[in-house]
Amino acid sequence: MAAMKPRTGDGPMEVTKEGRGIIMRVPLEGGGRLVVELTPDEATDLKEALDGAVG
């Protein structure tokens, strides 16, 4: 039987360009990672929304 290792979300947020899309990997509290694929237009919209929220 394989050893069970806990999944952790530890590690940095990563954003990479793969093909025509942009892949964002966000560590989650409690373990795991949220993986989102964005178009360049969606990434620009997300940047503007985050800039507005952060100030």
N, CA, C and O atoms as CSV, one atom per row, in Angstrom:
chain,resi,resn,atom,element,x,y,z
A,1,MET,N,N,0.854,-1.181,0.000
A,1,MET,CA,C,0.000,0.000,0.000
A,1,MET,C,C,0.898,1.242,0.000
A,1,MET,O,O,1.894,1.299,0.721
A,2,ALA,N,N,0.544,2.199,-0.791
A,2,ALA,CA,C,1.333,3.425,-0.897
A,2,ALA,C,C,1.176,4.268,0.364
A,2,ALA,O,O,0.121,4.286,0.998
A,3,ALA,N,N,2.240,4.956,0.703
A,3,ALA,CA,C,2.196,5.847,1.863
A,3,ALA,C,C,1.297,7.026,1.555
A,3,ALA,O,O,1.311,7.550,0.440
A,4,MET,N,N,0.529,7.439,2.522
A,4,MET,CA,C,-0.363,8.588,2.338
A,4,MET,C,C,0.372,9.855,2.753
A,4,MET,O,O,0.848,9.964,3.883
A,5,LYS,N,N,0.462,10.806,1.838
A,5,LYS,CA,C,1.065,12.094,2.145
A,5,LYS,C,C,-0.033,13.146,2.098
A,5,LYS,O,O,-0.873,13.134,1.198
A,6,PRO,N,N,-0.024,14.048,3.059
A,6,PRO,CA,C,-1.032,15.117,3.003
A,6,PRO,C,C,-0.728,16.062,1.851
A,6,PRO,O,O,0.432,16.369,1.575
A,7,ARG,N,N,-1.771,16.516,1.186
A,7,ARG,CA,C,-1.593,17.542,0.157
A,7,ARG,C,C,-1.466,18.879,0.848
A,7,ARG,O,O,-2.221,19.191,1.770
A,8,THR,N,N,-0.530,19.647,0.409
A,8,THR,CA,C,-0.387,20.977,0.997
A,8,THR,C,C,-0.451,22.014,-0.108
A,8,THR,O,O,-0.050,21.762,-1.244
A,9,GLY,N,N,-0.951,23.156,0.238
A,9,GLY,CA,C,-0.993,24.262,-0.698
A,9,GLY,C,C,0.225,25.144,-0.567
A,9,GLY,O,O,0.299,26.217,-1.166
A,10,ASP,N,N,1.199,24.677,0.235
A,10,ASP,CA,C,2.404,25.466,0.434
A,10,ASP,C,C,3.111,25.698,-0.888
A,10,ASP,O,O,3.103,24.849,-1.780
A,11,GLY,N,N,3.706,26.839,-0.988
A,11,GLY,CA,C,4.435,27.176,-2.205
A,11,GLY,C,C,3.900,28.471,-2.772
A,11,GLY,O,O,2.860,28.974,-2.348
A,12,PRO,N,N,4.618,28.994,-3.725
A,12,PRO,CA,C,4.227,30.286,-4.279
A,12,PRO,C,C,3.078,30.177,-5.276
A,12,PRO,O,O,2.799,29.108,-5.819
A,13,MET,N,N,2.430,31.296,-5.497
A,13,MET,CA,C,1.464,31.383,-6.587
A,13,MET,C,C,2.282,31.347,-7.878
A,13,MET,O,O,3.344,31.964,-7.961
A,14,GLU,N,N,1.791,30.633,-8.872
A,14,GLU,CA,C,2.508,30.520,-10.138
A,14,GLU,C,C,1.606,30.954,-11.281
A,14,GLU,O,O,0.412,30.651,-11.290
A,15,VAL,N,N,2.177,31.659,-12.238
A,15,VAL,CA,C,1.459,32.029,-13.456
A,15,VAL,C,C,2.397,31.741,-14.621
A,15,VAL,O,O,3.516,32.252,-14.671
A,16,THR,N,N,1.926,30.913,-15.562
A,16,THR,CA,C,2.747,30.568,-16.717
A,16,THR,C,C,1.921,30.708,-17.982
A,16,THR,O,O,0.699,30.561,-17.961
A,17,LYS,N,N,2.602,30.993,-19.083
A,17,LYS,CA,C,1.943,31.047,-20.378
A,17,LYS,C,C,2.134,29.691,-21.039
A,17,LYS,O,O,3.262,29.229,-21.207
A,18,GLU,N,N,1.038,29.059,-21.411
A,18,GLU,CA,C,1.090,27.750,-22.063
A,18,GLU,C,C,0.246,27.834,-23.332
A,18,GLU,O,O,-0.980,27.931,-23.273
A,19,GLY,N,N,0.912,27.795,-24.458
A,19,GLY,CA,C,0.201,27.948,-25.725
A,19,GLY,C,C,-0.386,29.340,-25.817
A,19,GLY,O,O,0.312,30.334,-25.613
A,20,ARG,N,N,-1.675,29.409,-26.127
A,20,ARG,CA,C,-2.351,30.715,-26.224
A,20,ARG,C,C,-2.974,31.126,-24.907
A,20,ARG,O,O,-3.483,32.241,-24.796
A,21,GLY,N,N,-2.951,30.258,-23.900
A,21,GLY,CA,C,-3.588,30.554,-22.621
A,21,GLY,C,C,-2.591,30.893,-21.535
A,21,GLY,O,O,-1.382,30.737,-21.707
A,22,ILE,N,N,-3.116,31.359,-20.411
A,22,ILE,CA,C,-2.337,31.684,-19.230
A,22,ILE,C,C,-2.870,30.800,-18.109
A,22,ILE,O,O,-4.074,30.780,-17.852
A,23,ILE,N,N,-1.978,30.068,-17.439
A,23,ILE,CA,C,-2.364,29.165,-16.363
A,23,ILE,C,C,-1.941,29.787,-15.036
A,23,ILE,O,O,-0.776,30.140,-14.852
A,24,MET,N,N,-2.898,29.918,-14.111
A,24,MET,CA,C,-2.633,30.471,-12.790
A,24,MET,C,C,-2.876,29.376,-11.763
A,24,MET,O,O,-3.941,28.759,-11.746
A,25,ARG,N,N,-1.887,29.133,-10.905
A,25,ARG,CA,C,-1.997,28.132,-9.844
A,25,ARG,C,C,-1.878,28.842,-8.504
A,25,ARG,O,O,-0.859,29.464,-8.203
A,26,VAL,N,N,-2.932,28.739,-7.706
A,26,VAL,CA,C,-3.003,29.448,-6.429
A,26,VAL,C,C,-3.080,28.430,-5.299
A,26,VAL,O,O,-3.999,27.610,-5.279
A,27,PRO,N,N,-2.127,28.460,-4.346
A,27,PRO,CA,C,-2.212,27.549,-3.209
A,27,PRO,C,C,-3.432,27.895,-2.347
A,27,PRO,O,O,-3.750,29.068,-2.149
A,28,LEU,N,N,-4.105,26.870,-1.843
A,28,LEU,CA,C,-5.303,27.070,-1.033
A,28,LEU,C,C,-5.033,26.755,0.427
A,28,LEU,O,O,-4.264,25.849,0.751
A,29,GLU,N,N,-5.670,27.509,1.297
A,29,GLU,CA,C,-5.590,27.219,2.714
A,29,GLU,C,C,-6.274,25.881,2.948
A,29,GLU,O,O,-7.385,25.665,2.464
A,30,GLY,N,N,-5.640,24.997,3.668
A,30,GLY,CA,C,-6.202,23.681,3.902
A,30,GLY,C,C,-5.696,22.646,2.921
A,30,GLY,O,O,-6.043,21.470,3.029
A,31,GLY,N,N,-4.884,23.059,1.968
A,31,GLY,CA,C,-4.260,22.124,1.041
A,31,GLY,C,C,-4.831,22.204,-0.357
A,31,GLY,O,O,-5.960,22.648,-0.565
A,32,GLY,N,N,-4.043,21.773,-1.292
A,32,GLY,CA,C,-4.455,21.762,-2.683
A,32,GLY,C,C,-4.111,23.056,-3.391
A,32,GLY,O,O,-3.556,23.981,-2.799
A,33,ARG,N,N,-4.446,23.104,-4.653
A,33,ARG,CA,C,-4.181,24.284,-5.465
A,33,ARG,C,C,-5.378,24.531,-6.371
A,33,ARG,O,O,-5.998,23.594,-6.875
A,34,LEU,N,N,-5.688,25.786,-6.566
A,34,LEU,CA,C,-6.709,26.200,-7.519
A,34,LEU,C,C,-5.986,26.474,-8.834
A,34,LEU,O,O,-5.065,27.289,-8.882
A,35,VAL,N,N,-6.401,25.798,-9.891
A,35,VAL,CA,C,-5.776,25.983,-11.199
A,35,VAL,C,C,-6.823,26.595,-12.127
A,35,VAL,O,O,-7.915,26.053,-12.300
A,36,VAL,N,N,-6.462,27.749,-12.728
A,36,VAL,CA,C,-7.380,28.479,-13.591
A,36,VAL,C,C,-6.677,28.772,-14.907
A,36,VAL,O,O,-5.533,29.226,-14.919
A,37,GLU,N,N,-7.367,28.511,-16.022
A,37,GLU,CA,C,-6.837,28.871,-17.335
A,37,GLU,C,C,-7.553,30.124,-17.808
A,37,GLU,O,O,-8.783,30.184,-17.805
A,38,LEU,N,N,-6.780,31.125,-18.216
A,38,LEU,CA,C,-7.320,32.416,-18.637
A,38,LEU,C,C,-6.851,32.758,-20.041
A,38,LEU,O,O,-5.775,32.340,-20.467
A,39,THR,N,N,-7.666,33.522,-20.755
A,39,THR,CA,C,-7.214,34.117,-22.004
A,39,THR,C,C,-6.454,35.396,-21.642
A,39,THR,O,O,-6.596,35.885,-20.521
A,40,PRO,N,N,-5.662,35.943,-22.543
A,40,PRO,CA,C,-4.989,37.213,-22.244
A,40,PRO,C,C,-5.985,38.331,-21.866
A,40,PRO,O,O,-5.693,39.135,-20.980
A,41,ASP,N,N,-7.143,38.388,-22.522
A,41,ASP,CA,C,-8.148,39.409,-22.181
A,41,ASP,C,C,-8.685,39.204,-20.769
A,41,ASP,O,O,-8.872,40.170,-20.030
A,42,GLU,N,N,-8.936,37.946,-20.391
A,42,GLU,CA,C,-9.424,37.656,-19.037
A,42,GLU,C,C,-8.363,37.996,-17.999
A,42,GLU,O,O,-8.693,38.488,-16.920
A,43,ALA,N,N,-7.084,37.740,-18.310
A,43,ALA,CA,C,-6.002,38.072,-17.384
A,43,ALA,C,C,-5.917,39.587,-17.183
A,43,ALA,O,O,-5.682,40.055,-16.068
A,44,THR,N,N,-6.106,40.348,-18.256
A,44,THR,CA,C,-6.094,41.814,-18.146
A,44,THR,C,C,-7.257,42.292,-17.283
A,44,THR,O,O,-7.084,43.171,-16.438
A,45,ASP,N,N,-8.438,41.720,-17.489
A,45,ASP,CA,C,-9.605,42.080,-16.675
A,45,ASP,C,C,-9.375,41.743,-15.201
A,45,ASP,O,O,-9.750,42.515,-14.318
A,46,LEU,N,N,-8.756,40.586,-14.936
A,46,LEU,CA,C,-8.456,40.185,-13.563
A,46,LEU,C,C,-7.469,41.147,-12.928
A,46,LEU,O,O,-7.632,41.528,-11.769
A,47,LYS,N,N,-6.436,41.548,-13.681
A,47,LYS,CA,C,-5.456,42.505,-13.166
A,47,LYS,C,C,-6.122,43.818,-12.777
A,47,LYS,O,O,-5.849,44.368,-11.710
A,48,GLU,N,N,-6.993,44.315,-13.644
A,48,GLU,CA,C,-7.684,45.581,-13.361
A,48,GLU,C,C,-8.592,45.446,-12.136
A,48,GLU,O,O,-8.661,46.362,-11.317
A,49,ALA,N,N,-9.281,44.324,-12.007
A,49,ALA,CA,C,-10.150,44.106,-10.847
A,49,ALA,C,C,-9.337,44.026,-9.560
A,49,ALA,O,O,-9.741,44.577,-8.536
A,50,LEU,N,N,-8.189,43.342,-9.605
A,50,LEU,CA,C,-7.344,43.242,-8.410
A,50,LEU,C,C,-6.711,44.583,-8.056
A,50,LEU,O,O,-6.601,44.927,-6.879
A,51,ASP,N,N,-6.290,45.348,-9.077
A,51,ASP,CA,C,-5.748,46.669,-8.818
A,51,ASP,C,C,-6.772,47.551,-8.119
A,51,ASP,O,O,-6.430,48.306,-7.210
A,52,GLY,N,N,-8.040,47.454,-8.548
A,52,GLY,CA,C,-9.097,48.239,-7.919
A,52,GLY,C,C,-9.375,47.809,-6.487
A,52,GLY,O,O,-9.682,48.648,-5.640
A,53,ALA,N,N,-9.274,46.532,-6.208
A,53,ALA,CA,C,-9.537,46.026,-4.867
A,53,ALA,C,C,-8.384,46.316,-3.906
A,53,ALA,O,O,-8.605,46.609,-2.731
A,54,VAL,N,N,-7.152,46.232,-4.414
A,54,VAL,CA,C,-5.984,46.425,-3.561
A,54,VAL,C,C,-5.679,47.906,-3.383
A,54,VAL,O,O,-5.218,48.332,-2.324
A,55,GLY,N,N,-5.933,48.671,-4.406
A,55,GLY,CA,C,-5.737,50.117,-4.294
A,55,GLY,C,C,-4.567,50.597,-4.953
A,55,GLY,O,O,-4.294,51.797,-4.930
